[in-house]
Amino acid sequence: MNIRGRNKISAEFNMSSMTDIVFLLLIFFMVAITTMTTTNALDLVLPNADGQSGAIETVAVSIDNQSSYFIDKEQVPSEVLEEMLQQKLANQEEHNIVLHVAKGVPVEDAVFVMDIAYRNNYKIVLAVEPK
C-alpha cells in the first residue's frame, strides 16, 4: 500500500520576490532623499545687521534707468568697467562692491556686474531700500 500522494510540496523559501521588494524600496528612498534636499542656486554674501559699524572700504557700482554704469558717481563705459574695478580694488585688502540698481533696469545689466565680481573673486552686495 502506497499512502503517499502524487503532489510533492517543497518546503524551500524563494528569495527572489523578497529581493525585488528590497530593491524597489532602495530605489524609492534614494529618489525621495534626493528630491527632499534643497540646493541654493546662488551663493550670496549678505550684510549683517548687528548694529556695529565697521570701517570696511567698498566701491559703489550704480546702474541708472538708461543702463549707464557708474563707479563712485563717475560714469564708466561698460567695456572698461572690469578694468576700472580692478584698478579701484587693487590697493584694498578686502574687495567689496555695493551694487545699486534703479527700478526697472533689466536684470542682464545687474548680472553683467555680478559676473565681473565672480570672475575676479570680489564680494558683492546688492543695495536695497528698507521697507
Backbone torsions as a table, in degrees:
resi	resn	phi	psi	omega
1	MET	NA	123.7	179.4
2	ASN	-105.3	104.7	-176.0
3	ILE	-89.3	-16.2	-179.0
4	ARG	-63.8	145.3	179.2
5	GLY	-86.6	170.1	-179.1
6	ARG	-80.8	-24.5	-178.8
7	ASN	-86.4	120.3	177.0
8	LYS	-105.9	119.3	-179.5
9	ILE	-96.0	129.0	179.9
10	SER	-89.1	137.6	-179.8
11	ALA	-95.3	17.0	180.0
12	GLU	-80.3	150.2	179.2
13	PHE	-104.1	128.7	-178.7
14	ASN	-95.4	120.6	-175.8
15	MET	-89.9	-4.7	-174.3
16	SER	-64.8	-39.1	179.0
17	SER	-70.7	-33.1	177.9
18	MET	-68.3	-40.0	178.9
19	THR	-67.7	-34.2	176.0
20	ASP	-61.3	-43.7	-179.9
21	ILE	-66.3	-40.6	179.9
22	VAL	-64.4	-42.4	179.0
23	PHE	-67.3	-37.5	176.5
24	LEU	-64.4	-41.8	176.7
25	LEU	-65.0	-38.9	178.4
26	LEU	-62.0	-45.8	178.4
27	ILE	-63.9	-41.9	179.5
28	PHE	-60.4	-46.9	-178.1
29	PHE	-70.2	-32.7	176.7
30	MET	-65.3	-42.5	178.3
31	VAL	-69.0	-40.4	-179.1
32	ALA	-65.0	-40.0	-179.0
33	ILE	-69.5	-40.4	-179.5
34	THR	-69.4	-29.6	178.6
35	THR	-82.8	-20.9	-178.9
36	MET	-83.3	-21.6	179.6
37	THR	-78.1	138.6	179.5
38	THR	-104.4	141.2	176.7
39	THR	-119.4	143.6	177.4
40	ASN	-86.4	132.4	179.8
41	ALA	-75.0	-35.1	-178.4
42	LEU	-123.2	141.3	175.2
43	ASP	-103.0	98.3	-174.4
44	LEU	-103.8	145.0	172.8
45	VAL	-96.7	112.8	-176.7
46	LEU	-101.8	144.4	-179.7
47	PRO	-73.4	147.0	176.3
48	ASN	-89.9	146.4	179.1
49	ALA	-120.9	62.8	-178.5
50	ASP	-96.1	5.0	175.4
51	GLY	90.5	-3.5	179.5
52	GLN	-94.0	137.6	177.2
53	SER	-104.6	119.2	-179.3
54	GLY	-99.6	161.6	179.1
55	ALA	-96.8	60.9	-179.1
56	ILE	-93.3	125.4	177.8
57	GLU	-79.7	131.4	178.2
58	THR	-130.7	158.5	173.9
59	VAL	-112.5	128.9	-179.2
60	ALA	-95.0	126.2	173.5
61	VAL	-113.1	124.6	-177.6
62	SER	-119.6	146.0	175.6
63	ILE	-127.0	122.5	-179.0
64	ASP	-95.3	-175.4	-175.2
65	ASN	-64.9	-23.6	179.0
66	GLN	-91.2	13.6	-179.2
67	SER	60.3	36.7	173.8
68	SER	-93.4	139.3	-178.2
69	TYR	-99.3	139.5	179.1
70	PHE	-131.8	137.6	171.5
71	ILE	-114.6	112.5	-177.8
72	ASP	48.9	53.4	176.8
73	LYS	68.1	13.0	177.0
74	GLU	-111.2	120.5	-177.0
75	GLN	-69.9	134.7	-176.4
76	VAL	-132.3	133.6	174.3
77	PRO	-65.6	150.1	-176.3
78	SER	-66.0	-23.2	-178.7
79	GLU	-69.5	-30.4	-177.4
80	VAL	-110.0	12.7	-177.8
81	LEU	-62.1	-43.4	-178.3
82	GLU	-65.3	-41.8	179.3
83	GLU	-64.7	-41.5	179.5
84	MET	-65.7	-39.0	176.9
85	LEU	-65.1	-39.2	178.3
86	GLN	-64.0	-38.4	178.1
87	GLN	-68.7	-41.7	-179.1
88	LYS	-66.5	-37.9	-174.5
89	LEU	-94.2	0.8	-176.4
90	ALA	-65.8	-36.8	-175.4
91	ASN	-96.1	9.5	178.7
92	GLN	-101.3	146.5	178.8
93	GLU	-70.2	-50.3	179.0
94	GLU	-104.7	131.9	-177.4
95	HIS	-95.0	92.8	-177.1
96	ASN	-114.9	134.5	178.1
97	ILE	-125.1	133.8	172.4
98	VAL	-108.4	120.9	-175.6
99	LEU	-100.6	118.2	177.0
100	HIS	-106.9	119.5	-178.7
101	VAL	-123.4	129.4	178.4
102	ALA	-72.9	155.7	177.7
103	LYS	-65.3	142.2	177.3
104	GLY	88.7	-3.5	178.4
105	VAL	-75.9	136.3	178.7
106	PRO	-59.1	145.7	-177.7
107	VAL	-62.6	-29.2	-178.4
108	GLU	-59.6	-34.0	179.6
109	ASP	-67.5	-41.8	177.8
110	ALA	-68.5	-38.4	180.0
111	VAL	-67.0	-31.0	176.7
112	PHE	-59.6	-45.4	179.6
113	VAL	-70.3	-39.9	178.6
114	MET	-63.2	-35.2	178.2
115	ASP	-66.8	-39.7	175.9
116	ILE	-61.1	-44.5	179.4
117	ALA	-63.9	-39.0	-179.8
118	TYR	-66.5	-43.5	-178.5
119	ARG	-64.1	-32.3	-176.1
120	ASN	-101.5	7.1	179.6
121	ASN	58.8	43.3	175.2
122	TYR	-94.3	148.7	172.7
123	LYS	-86.2	132.9	-177.3
124	ILE	-129.7	139.2	179.2
125	VAL	-129.1	133.2	177.8
126	LEU	-88.4	120.6	-178.2
127	ALA	-81.6	136.1	178.0
128	VAL	-132.1	160.1	175.2
129	GLU	-87.3	142.9	177.6
130	PRO	-70.1	154.0	-178.6
131	LYS	-71.8	NA	NA
